[in-house]
Amino acid sequence: MAMQASEIEKLIREAFPHANVQITDLAGDGNHYAAEVIDESFRGMNRVQQQRAVYSALKGKMSGSNAELHALALTTKSPE
């Protein structure tokens, strides 16, 4: 089952309401996306911590053999 970019963005915004979020559909199949998430809450976190926080916001949508989201190329950072 595929996900829409708007669904991914909604889940991320629930966890990071003030973030700058940009979602790009990489393959046009609803399964392969890139996301850039820029949020002040990432300041002081390393990249792995930032990305874990975003994956947590996806609430298991990438987990298991019936995952709704197959691939997400994730870029995270705090504002400059």
Biopython code that builds the backbone (N, CA, C, O; Angstrom):
import numpy as np
from Bio.PDB.StructureBuilder import StructureBuilder

atoms = [
    (1, "MET", "N", (0.845, -1.183, 0.000)),
    (1, "MET", "CA", (0.000, 0.000, 0.000)),
    (1, "MET", "C", (0.890, 1.246, 0.000)),
    (1, "MET", "O", (1.787, 1.358, 0.836)),
    (2, "ALA", "N", (0.666, 2.147, -0.887)),
    (2, "ALA", "CA", (1.476, 3.354, -1.034)),
    (2, "ALA", "C", (0.963, 4.473, -0.134)),
    (2, "ALA", "O", (-0.191, 4.468, 0.295)),
    (3, "MET", "N", (1.839, 5.424, 0.141)),
    (3, "MET", "CA", (1.489, 6.615, 0.921)),
    (3, "MET", "C", (1.584, 7.840, 0.034)),
    (3, "MET", "O", (2.388, 7.884, -0.896)),
    (4, "GLN", "N", (0.780, 8.808, 0.319)),
    (4, "GLN", "CA", (0.860, 10.093, -0.361)),
    (4, "GLN", "C", (1.870, 10.982, 0.370)),
    (4, "GLN", "O", (2.054, 10.856, 1.581)),
    (5, "ALA", "N", (2.515, 11.872, -0.367)),
    (5, "ALA", "CA", (3.464, 12.807, 0.230)),
    (5, "ALA", "C", (2.794, 13.622, 1.323)),
    (5, "ALA", "O", (3.418, 13.922, 2.340)),
    (6, "SER", "N", (1.547, 13.981, 1.129)),
    (6, "SER", "CA", (0.830, 14.782, 2.126)),
    (6, "SER", "C", (0.657, 14.028, 3.437)),
    (6, "SER", "O", (0.652, 14.645, 4.502)),
    (7, "GLU", "N", (0.516, 12.707, 3.381)),
    (7, "GLU", "CA", (0.399, 11.895, 4.598)),
    (7, "GLU", "C", (1.718, 11.888, 5.372)),
    (7, "GLU", "O", (1.731, 11.990, 6.599)),
    (8, "ILE", "N", (2.813, 11.768, 4.646)),
    (8, "ILE", "CA", (4.131, 11.782, 5.280)),
    (8, "ILE", "C", (4.354, 13.136, 5.943)),
    (8, "ILE", "O", (4.786, 13.213, 7.093)),
    (9, "GLU", "N", (4.057, 14.196, 5.210)),
    (9, "GLU", "CA", (4.238, 15.534, 5.745)),
    (9, "GLU", "C", (3.375, 15.753, 6.989)),
    (9, "GLU", "O", (3.836, 16.352, 7.961)),
    (10, "LYS", "N", (2.152, 15.281, 6.968)),
    (10, "LYS", "CA", (1.247, 15.436, 8.114)),
    (10, "LYS", "C", (1.823, 14.771, 9.363)),
    (10, "LYS", "O", (1.821, 15.369, 10.439)),
    (11, "LEU", "N", (2.311, 13.548, 9.227)),
    (11, "LEU", "CA", (2.894, 12.838, 10.366)),
    (11, "LEU", "C", (4.122, 13.570, 10.917)),
    (11, "LEU", "O", (4.293, 13.683, 12.130)),
    (12, "ILE", "N", (4.963, 14.059, 10.023)),
    (12, "ILE", "CA", (6.159, 14.790, 10.460)),
    (12, "ILE", "C", (5.757, 16.090, 11.144)),
    (12, "ILE", "O", (6.329, 16.447, 12.175)),
    (13, "ARG", "N", (4.792, 16.794, 10.592)),
    (13, "ARG", "CA", (4.356, 18.070, 11.187)),
    (13, "ARG", "C", (3.676, 17.888, 12.544)),
    (13, "ARG", "O", (3.722, 18.785, 13.386)),
    (14, "GLU", "N", (3.049, 16.737, 12.757)),
    (14, "GLU", "CA", (2.470, 16.472, 14.076)),
    (14, "GLU", "C", (3.551, 16.448, 15.146)),
    (14, "GLU", "O", (3.338, 16.929, 16.260)),
    (15, "ALA", "N", (4.709, 15.890, 14.811)),
    (15, "ALA", "CA", (5.819, 15.801, 15.757)),
    (15, "ALA", "C", (6.679, 17.057, 15.773)),
    (15, "ALA", "O", (7.274, 17.394, 16.796)),
    (16, "PHE", "N", (6.745, 17.749, 14.641)),
    (16, "PHE", "CA", (7.594, 18.938, 14.492)),
    (16, "PHE", "C", (6.768, 20.060, 13.866)),
    (16, "PHE", "O", (6.941, 20.368, 12.687)),
    (17, "PRO", "N", (5.874, 20.672, 14.641)),
    (17, "PRO", "CA", (4.923, 21.631, 14.064)),
    (17, "PRO", "C", (5.550, 22.886, 13.457)),
    (17, "PRO", "O", (4.937, 23.527, 12.602)),
    (18, "HIS", "N", (6.753, 23.244, 13.883)),
    (18, "HIS", "CA", (7.387, 24.461, 13.372)),
    (18, "HIS", "C", (8.479, 24.163, 12.348)),
    (18, "HIS", "O", (9.222, 25.062, 11.953)),
    (19, "ALA", "N", (8.577, 22.926, 11.925)),
    (19, "ALA", "CA", (9.633, 22.520, 11.000)),
    (19, "ALA", "C", (9.358, 22.999, 9.584)),
    (19, "ALA", "O", (8.212, 23.198, 9.179)),
    (20, "ASN", "N", (10.434, 23.173, 8.855)),
    (20, "ASN", "CA", (10.370, 23.364, 7.412)),
    (20, "ASN", "C", (10.471, 21.958, 6.832)),
    (20, "ASN", "O", (11.508, 21.308, 6.965)),
    (21, "VAL", "N", (9.408, 21.482, 6.191)),
    (21, "VAL", "CA", (9.348, 20.115, 5.686)),
    (21, "VAL", "C", (9.140, 20.142, 4.179)),
    (21, "VAL", "O", (8.242, 20.819, 3.677)),
    (22, "GLN", "N", (9.976, 19.404, 3.467)),
    (22, "GLN", "CA", (9.819, 19.286, 2.021)),
    (22, "GLN", "C", (9.875, 17.807, 1.654)),
    (22, "GLN", "O", (10.853, 17.126, 1.961)),
    (23, "ILE", "N", (8.836, 17.315, 1.004)),
    (23, "ILE", "CA", (8.742, 15.916, 0.595)),
    (23, "ILE", "C", (8.796, 15.846, -0.926)),
    (23, "ILE", "O", (8.113, 16.606, -1.612)),
    (24, "THR", "N", (9.608, 14.933, -1.451)),
    (24, "THR", "CA", (9.736, 14.740, -2.889)),
    (24, "THR", "C", (9.489, 13.273, -3.213)),
    (24, "THR", "O", (10.113, 12.391, -2.622)),
    (25, "ASP", "N", (8.588, 13.008, -4.145)),
    (25, "ASP", "CA", (8.327, 11.649, -4.613)),
    (25, "ASP", "C", (9.418, 11.321, -5.636)),
    (25, "ASP", "O", (9.469, 11.930, -6.705)),
    (26, "LEU", "N", (10.266, 10.385, -5.320)),
    (26, "LEU", "CA", (11.426, 10.088, -6.158)),
    (26, "LEU", "C", (11.114, 9.205, -7.358)),
    (26, "LEU", "O", (11.782, 9.307, -8.387)),
    (27, "ALA", "N", (10.115, 8.345, -7.244)),
    (27, "ALA", "CA", (9.871, 7.380, -8.308)),
    (27, "ALA", "C", (8.464, 7.454, -8.887)),
    (27, "ALA", "O", (8.161, 6.765, -9.861)),
    (28, "GLY", "N", (7.610, 8.272, -8.305)),
    (28, "GLY", "CA", (6.241, 8.377, -8.793)),
    (28, "GLY", "C", (5.370, 7.192, -8.428)),
    (28, "GLY", "O", (4.274, 7.033, -8.965)),
    (29, "ASP", "N", (5.858, 6.348, -7.505)),
    (29, "ASP", "CA", (5.117, 5.138, -7.152)),
    (29, "ASP", "C", (4.502, 5.185, -5.753)),
    (29, "ASP", "O", (3.864, 4.223, -5.327)),
    (30, "GLY", "N", (4.688, 6.294, -5.038)),
    (30, "GLY", "CA", (4.144, 6.405, -3.700)),
    (30, "GLY", "C", (4.878, 5.575, -2.660)),
    (30, "GLY", "O", (4.396, 5.417, -1.539)),
    (31, "ASN", "N", (6.024, 5.052, -3.017)),
    (31, "ASN", "CA", (6.800, 4.225, -2.090)),
    (31, "ASN", "C", (8.217, 4.728, -1.853)),
    (31, "ASN", "O", (8.860, 4.312, -0.890)),
    (32, "HIS", "N", (8.708, 5.599, -2.694)),
    (32, "HIS", "CA", (10.086, 6.074, -2.605)),
    (32, "HIS", "C", (10.089, 7.599, -2.546)),
    (32, "HIS", "O", (9.788, 8.274, -3.530)),
    (33, "TYR", "N", (10.433, 8.122, -1.384)),
    (33, "TYR", "CA", (10.396, 9.558, -1.169)),
    (33, "TYR", "C", (11.724, 10.056, -0.617)),
    (33, "TYR", "O", (12.525, 9.291, -0.081)),
    (34, "ALA", "N", (11.930, 11.350, -0.763)),
    (34, "ALA", "CA", (12.992, 12.065, -0.061)),
    (34, "ALA", "C", (12.300, 13.097, 0.805)),
    (34, "ALA", "O", (11.296, 13.685, 0.401)),
    (35, "ALA", "N", (12.832, 13.317, 1.989)),
    (35, "ALA", "CA", (12.281, 14.325, 2.886)),
    (35, "ALA", "C", (13.416, 15.152, 3.461)),
    (35, "ALA", "O", (14.449, 14.625, 3.874)),
    (36, "GLU", "N", (13.204, 16.443, 3.477)),
    (36, "GLU", "CA", (14.119, 17.344, 4.168)),
    (36, "GLU", "C", (13.334, 17.964, 5.307)),
    (36, "GLU", "O", (12.272, 18.551, 5.099)),
    (37, "VAL", "N", (13.869, 17.828, 6.516)),
    (37, "VAL", "CA", (13.207, 18.354, 7.704)),
    (37, "VAL", "C", (14.202, 19.245, 8.435)),
    (37, "VAL", "O", (15.255, 18.789, 8.882)),
    (38, "ILE", "N", (13.857, 20.513, 8.547)),
    (38, "ILE", "CA", (14.701, 21.483, 9.236)),
    (38, "ILE", "C", (13.925, 21.983, 10.445)),
    (38, "ILE", "O", (12.855, 22.576, 10.308)),
    (39, "ASP", "N", (14.477, 21.738, 11.633)),
    (39, "ASP", "CA", (13.756, 22.109, 12.841)),
    (39, "ASP", "C", (14.727, 22.497, 13.950)),
    (39, "ASP", "O", (15.798, 21.907, 14.094)),
    (40, "GLU", "N", (14.339, 23.482, 14.715)),
    (40, "GLU", "CA", (15.163, 23.972, 15.818)),
    (40, "GLU", "C", (15.408, 22.881, 16.865)),
    (40, "GLU", "O", (16.455, 22.871, 17.513)),
    (41, "SER", "N", (14.468, 21.980, 17.033)),
    (41, "SER", "CA", (14.629, 20.932, 18.045)),
    (41, "SER", "C", (15.802, 19.996, 17.748)),
    (41, "SER", "O", (16.229, 19.250, 18.629)),
    (42, "PHE", "N", (16.324, 20.024, 16.532)),
    (42, "PHE", "CA", (17.468, 19.187, 16.170)),
    (42, "PHE", "C", (18.794, 19.772, 16.655)),
    (42, "PHE", "O", (19.811, 19.078, 16.650)),
    (43, "ARG", "N", (18.795, 21.019, 17.066)),
    (43, "ARG", "CA", (20.040, 21.654, 17.509)),
    (43, "ARG", "C", (20.633, 20.865, 18.679)),
    (43, "ARG", "O", (19.947, 20.581, 19.662)),
    (44, "GLY", "N", (21.887, 20.524, 18.560)),
    (44, "GLY", "CA", (22.581, 19.765, 19.601)),
    (44, "GLY", "C", (22.477, 18.254, 19.437)),
    (44, "GLY", "O", (23.151, 17.508, 20.146)),
    (45, "MET", "N", (21.648, 17.799, 18.518)),
    (45, "MET", "CA", (21.534, 16.362, 18.237)),
    (45, "MET", "C", (22.479, 16.005, 17.099)),
    (45, "MET", "O", (22.739, 16.819, 16.214)),
    (46, "ASN", "N", (22.988, 14.777, 17.134)),
    (46, "ASN", "CA", (23.750, 14.337, 15.974)),
    (46, "ASN", "C", (22.770, 13.874, 14.902)),
    (46, "ASN", "O", (21.568, 13.781, 15.154)),
    (47, "ARG", "N", (23.270, 13.590, 13.730)),
    (47, "ARG", "CA", (22.414, 13.238, 12.593)),
    (47, "ARG", "C", (21.578, 11.984, 12.856)),
    (47, "ARG", "O", (20.408, 11.932, 12.476)),
    (48, "VAL", "N", (22.158, 10.991, 13.492)),
    (48, "VAL", "CA", (21.418, 9.763, 13.786)),
    (48, "VAL", "C", (20.251, 10.064, 14.724)),
    (48, "VAL", "O", (19.147, 9.564, 14.509)),
    (49, "GLN", "N", (20.474, 10.863, 15.748)),
    (49, "GLN", "CA", (19.399, 11.229, 16.674)),
    (49, "GLN", "C", (18.284, 11.991, 15.951)),
    (49, "GLN", "O", (17.102, 11.746, 16.192)),
    (50, "GLN", "N", (18.661, 12.900, 15.080)),
    (50, "GLN", "CA", (17.679, 13.663, 14.314)),
    (50, "GLN", "C", (16.823, 12.736, 13.457)),
    (50, "GLN", "O", (15.597, 12.843, 13.442)),
    (51, "GLN", "N", (17.479, 11.829, 12.748)),
    (51, "GLN", "CA", (16.759, 10.947, 11.845)),
    (51, "GLN", "C", (15.887, 9.953, 12.608)),
    (51, "GLN", "O", (14.790, 9.625, 12.157)),
    (52, "ARG", "N", (16.355, 9.476, 13.743)),
    (52, "ARG", "CA", (15.516, 8.594, 14.568)),
    (52, "ARG", "C", (14.260, 9.311, 15.026)),
    (52, "ARG", "O", (13.186, 8.711, 15.078)),
    (53, "ALA", "N", (14.384, 10.586, 15.357)),
    (53, "ALA", "CA", (13.222, 11.363, 15.790)),
    (53, "ALA", "C", (12.195, 11.454, 14.663)),
    (53, "ALA", "O", (10.994, 11.334, 14.906)),
    (54, "VAL", "N", (12.657, 11.662, 13.443)),
    (54, "VAL", "CA", (11.738, 11.750, 12.303)),
    (54, "VAL", "C", (11.123, 10.380, 12.016)),
    (54, "VAL", "O", (9.915, 10.282, 11.797)),
    (55, "TYR", "N", (11.924, 9.338, 12.014)),
    (55, "TYR", "CA", (11.375, 7.997, 11.772)),
    (55, "TYR", "C", (10.343, 7.638, 12.839)),
    (55, "TYR", "O", (9.340, 6.990, 12.541)),
    (56, "SER", "N", (10.582, 8.052, 14.065)),
    (56, "SER", "CA", (9.614, 7.821, 15.140)),
    (56, "SER", "C", (8.293, 8.523, 14.844)),
    (56, "SER", "O", (7.222, 7.993, 15.140)),
    (57, "ALA", "N", (8.371, 9.703, 14.266)),
    (57, "ALA", "CA", (7.165, 10.469, 13.917)),
    (57, "ALA", "C", (6.329, 9.750, 12.859)),
    (57, "ALA", "O", (5.130, 10.006, 12.742)),
    (58, "LEU", "N", (6.944, 8.860, 12.093)),
    (58, "LEU", "CA", (6.221, 8.140, 11.043)),
    (58, "LEU", "C", (5.383, 6.993, 11.596)),
    (58, "LEU", "O", (4.664, 6.331, 10.847)),
    (59, "LYS", "N", (5.469, 6.758, 12.881)),
    (59, "LYS", "CA", (4.584, 5.827, 13.598)),
    (59, "LYS", "C", (4.503, 4.444, 12.957)),
    (59, "LYS", "O", (3.416, 3.893, 12.782)),
    (60, "GLY", "N", (5.654, 3.894, 12.613)),
    (60, "GLY", "CA", (5.684, 2.524, 12.112)),
    (60, "GLY", "C", (5.279, 2.336, 10.661)),
    (60, "GLY", "O", (5.139, 1.199, 10.209)),
    (61, "LYS", "N", (5.087, 3.414, 9.924)),
    (61, "LYS", "CA", (4.659, 3.286, 8.529)),
    (61, "LYS", "C", (5.718, 2.648, 7.639)),
    (61, "LYS", "O", (5.419, 2.244, 6.515)),
    (62, "MET", "N", (6.972, 2.550, 8.134)),
    (62, "MET", "CA", (8.046, 1.925, 7.366)),
    (62, "MET", "C", (8.398, 0.542, 7.904)),
    (62, "MET", "O", (9.347, -0.080, 7.426)),
    (63, "SER", "N", (7.655, 0.054, 8.884)),
    (63, "SER", "CA", (8.001, -1.198, 9.558)),
    (63, "SER", "C", (7.269, -2.400, 8.963)),
    (63, "SER", "O", (6.124, -2.296, 8.524)),
    (64, "GLY", "N", (7.942, -3.515, 8.960)),
    (64, "GLY", "CA", (7.317, -4.772, 8.592)),
    (64, "GLY", "C", (7.173, -4.995, 7.098)),
    (64, "GLY", "O", (7.465, -4.116, 6.287)),
    (65, "SER", "N", (6.723, -6.178, 6.756)),
    (65, "SER", "CA", (6.609, -6.553, 5.348)),
    (65, "SER", "C", (5.444, -5.860, 4.649)),
    (65, "SER", "O", (5.421, -5.796, 3.420)),
    (66, "ASN", "N", (4.489, -5.348, 5.393)),
    (66, "ASN", "CA", (3.353, -4.636, 4.807)),
    (66, "ASN", "C", (3.459, -3.127, 5.004)),
    (66, "ASN", "O", (2.444, -2.433, 5.073)),
    (67, "ALA", "N", (4.676, -2.625, 5.092)),
    (67, "ALA", "CA", (4.898, -1.198, 5.326)),
    (67, "ALA", "C", (4.266, -0.358, 4.218)),
    (67, "ALA", "O", (4.315, -0.720, 3.042)),
    (68, "GLU", "N", (3.680, 0.754, 4.606)),
    (68, "GLU", "CA", (3.064, 1.665, 3.635)),
    (68, "GLU", "C", (4.111, 2.505, 2.899)),
    (68, "GLU", "O", (3.865, 2.996, 1.797)),
    (69, "LEU", "N", (5.265, 2.661, 3.514)),
    (69, "LEU", "CA", (6.337, 3.482, 2.947)),
    (69, "LEU", "C", (7.583, 2.619, 2.842)),
    (69, "LEU", "O", (8.104, 2.145, 3.851)),
    (70, "HIS", "N", (8.059, 2.418, 1.624)),
    (70, "HIS", "CA", (9.180, 1.514, 1.402)),
    (70, "HIS", "C", (10.531, 2.193, 1.627)),
    (70, "HIS", "O", (11.410, 1.609, 2.260)),
    (71, "ALA", "N", (10.711, 3.408, 1.121)),
    (71, "ALA", "CA", (12.015, 4.062, 1.208)),
    (71, "ALA", "C", (11.849, 5.560, 1.421)),
    (71, "ALA", "O", (11.013, 6.210, 0.793)),
    (72, "LEU", "N", (12.671, 6.089, 2.327)),
    (72, "LEU", "CA", (12.666, 7.518, 2.598)),
    (72, "LEU", "C", (14.101, 7.995, 2.750)),
    (72, "LEU", "O", (14.764, 7.680, 3.738)),
    (73, "ALA", "N", (14.580, 8.751, 1.775)),
    (73, "ALA", "CA", (15.895, 9.375, 1.857)),
    (73, "ALA", "C", (15.717, 10.620, 2.707)),
    (73, "ALA", "O", (15.017, 11.552, 2.312)),
    (74, "LEU", "N", (16.340, 10.638, 3.860)),
    (74, "LEU", "CA", (16.045, 11.667, 4.850)),
    (74, "LEU", "C", (17.233, 12.590, 5.075)),
    (74, "LEU", "O", (18.352, 12.136, 5.313)),
    (75, "THR", "N", (16.976, 13.887, 4.996)),
    (75, "THR", "CA", (17.950, 14.918, 5.324)),
    (75, "THR", "C", (17.371, 15.717, 6.488)),
    (75, "THR", "O", (16.249, 16.218, 6.404)),
    (76, "THR", "N", (18.126, 15.835, 7.558)),
    (76, "THR", "CA", (17.663, 16.593, 8.726)),
    (76, "THR", "C", (18.759, 17.567, 9.157)),
    (76, "THR", "O", (19.952, 17.300, 9.012)),
    (77, "LYS", "N", (18.313, 18.698, 9.688)),
    (77, "LYS", "CA", (19.265, 19.665, 10.228)),
    (77, "LYS", "C", (18.512, 20.729, 11.004)),
    (77, "LYS", "O", (17.295, 20.875, 10.885)),
    (78, "SER", "N", (19.268, 21.467, 11.801)),
    (78, "SER", "CA", (18.684, 22.606, 12.495)),
    (78, "SER", "C", (18.853, 23.838, 11.589)),
    (78, "SER", "O", (19.708, 23.843, 10.704)),
    (79, "PRO", "N", (18.042, 24.874, 11.811)),
    (79, "PRO", "CA", (18.156, 26.076, 10.969)),
    (79, "PRO", "C", (19.536, 26.722, 11.136)),
    (79, "PRO", "O", (20.157, 26.641, 12.196)),
    (80, "GLU", "N", (19.983, 27.351, 10.078)),
    (80, "GLU", "CA", (21.296, 28.025, 10.125)),
    (80, "GLU", "C", (21.185, 29.368, 10.796)),
    (80, "GLU", "O", (22.183, 30.077, 10.927)),
]
sb = StructureBuilder()
sb.init_structure("model")
sb.init_model(0)
sb.init_chain("A")
sb.init_seg("    ")
for serial, (resi, resn, name, xyz) in enumerate(atoms, 1):
    if name == "N":
        sb.init_residue(resn, " ", resi, " ")
    sb.init_atom(name, np.array(xyz, "f"), 0.0, 1.0, " ", f" {name:<3s}", serial, name[0])
structure = sb.get_structure()
